Amino acid sequence: MRTSILFFALLGLQFGAYADTTDQTWQRTVVVAKQGAHCVDDRNCFNRYHPRIPAVARANPGDTIVFHTRDALDSDLTLDSNADDLAAVDLNLVHPMTGPVHIEGAKRGDVLAITLLDIEPDQYGYTVIVPGFGFLRDIYTEPHLVNWRVSRTHAESDQMPGVRVPYEAFMGSVGVLPGEPEVERWLLRETVLGSMGGIALPPEPTGALPSAICGPQAPYKDKCLRTIPPRENGGNMDVQQMQVGTTLLLPCFIDGCGLFVGDVHYAQGDGEVSGTAIEMGAVVRVSTEIRKGLGRMIKGPEVEGGAQIKNMEPSQFYQTIGYPIKAGGEVPAPLQYLESEKIKNLENLSEDLTLAARDALIKMIAYIQREYGLTAEQAYILASVAVDLRVGQVVDVPNYVVTAVLNEDVFVNPRRH
C-alpha cells in the first residue's frame, strides 16, 4: 500500500498535479450579488411589488440560486449603535429584496417549489423596538435596540447578558411577484380595510425601488404594493419553521414567477412580537422546481418539511396560558380600529385569539422579568426571538387559548423546574 502511494505521488510530480474532486461540478449556480451600500445603489434590489419590475437574473429549475441579502431596515446600524440611532431609520425603505429572478419555463398558473439549501449569516444582527410598531405597541412606546454578535452556532449580546440564542436561520421574506389582477384585487381589499379604520399600508412612492417603476414620478407609483404585509405571493411571512431543508410552494402569477429573497432572520419566536427578530444580512442558497398547473389548487404559500420542527423544539421550556380577557375600559391596540363600545366595556371577549395571545405574552414577559432579572424591554425583545405563541384550542367558547412557550435553552444558567 505504501509503495502504491509513493508511486502515484512520484507520478504526480513527473506529469503535473491532477484536479481533485472539488474541481468536478455538475450543478449550475446563479449568483445575485449585492452592489453598493444600500438598496438604492443596487440594481439587484427592490422594495415594492409590481409585475413590471424586471428580472435581474435568469435561472433554470434545479440551478442553485445564491441571493446576497440586506437586513430588513436597509440600515446603517452597527455593533456600537444605540436606541438613539433608530431615529435615522426610514421605514419607507422596508424591506429590501434581492431579485427578482426569472425561472425559465415557469408560467402563470404553475407552482414554484423553492427548497432552502443554506443560509450563511453575517456576523452582526439586531432586534429593535420601534415606537408605534409591534404587538404590544401600546405598552412599549420607547425605542430600544439589542445588538447581536452572531455565528453559525449562537447569538450573544452585551445588551442581553446571560442569553445565548441558538442559530435557527430562515428567510423572513421570500416570494414571487404578483400579476396585474392580483395587484388590483389586493389593493382594493386593503383600501376597503383602511377605510374602515384598519391598518392597511397604501402605496408610498417615497423611497420606493425601483424608482423608475414605483418612485414619485414613475408610471406605477400608485400601484406598487408595500412589502410589509405577507400576501398570496408569500413575501414577509416570518414563519420560522421554513428552515434549511424545507420546500416552500408558491403559485406563479407571472411567467417566470419573479422569485425574490430578503429580510433573513437569524432566529425568531413565533409571533415576532416586538416587530423584529434577530435581523441580519445573509447569503441564501435555494433551488427551484416547477410544478405545472398546480396553481389551480394551491392559491397561497404552503410548505413541505421533515424533522425541522422537531429539531427546533427546546429541551426545557416554560409556558403561560392566555385567554381573551382584559381590563374593563381597555381597548388593546389591535382592536382599536373596530371602534366598539362593547369591546371597551367588556372584560372577556368571545373567541378572540388576538386577545388570548396578548394575555399569554404579557404573562410571559412578567415571568422572564421575575425569574431572570431582565428589564421589561429586554424581556419583550427576548420574547420576539425566543418565545413561541401557539394556539391551544379554538372550541371552548368563549375562551379560546393561546400559549406562550419560552425556550429556556437560551439562558446560560436556565431555571431548573
Secondary structure as UniProt FT lines:
FT   HELIX           2..15
FT   HELIX           21..23
FT   STRAND          29..32
FT   HELIX           39..41
FT   TURN            43..44
FT   STRAND          45..46
FT   STRAND          48..49
FT   TURN            51..52
FT   STRAND          57..59
FT   TURN            61..62
FT   STRAND          64..69
FT   TURN            72..73
FT   TURN            79..80
FT   HELIX           83..88
FT   HELIX           91..93
FT   STRAND          97..103
FT   TURN            104..105
FT   TURN            108..109
FT   STRAND          111..121
FT   STRAND          124..129
FT   TURN            131..132
FT   TURN            135..139
FT   STRAND          144..150
FT   STRAND          154..156
FT   TURN            158..159
FT   TURN            161..162
FT   STRAND          165..166
FT   STRAND          170..175
FT   HELIX           180..195
FT   TURN            196..197
FT   TURN            206..207
FT   HELIX           211..214
FT   TURN            216..217
FT   TURN            219..223
FT   STRAND          225..226
FT   TURN            232..233
FT   STRAND          234..235
FT   TURN            240..241
FT   TURN            244..245
FT   STRAND          247..251
FT   TURN            255..256
FT   STRAND          257..265
FT   TURN            270..271
FT   TURN            273..274
FT   STRAND          282..291
FT   TURN            292..293
FT   HELIX           294..296
FT   STRAND          302..304
FT   HELIX           308..312
FT   STRAND          317..322
FT   TURN            328..329
FT   HELIX           333..338
FT   HELIX           341..345
FT   HELIX           353..372
FT   HELIX           376..386
FT   STRAND          387..393
FT   TURN            397..398
FT   STRAND          401..407
FT   HELIX           408..410
//
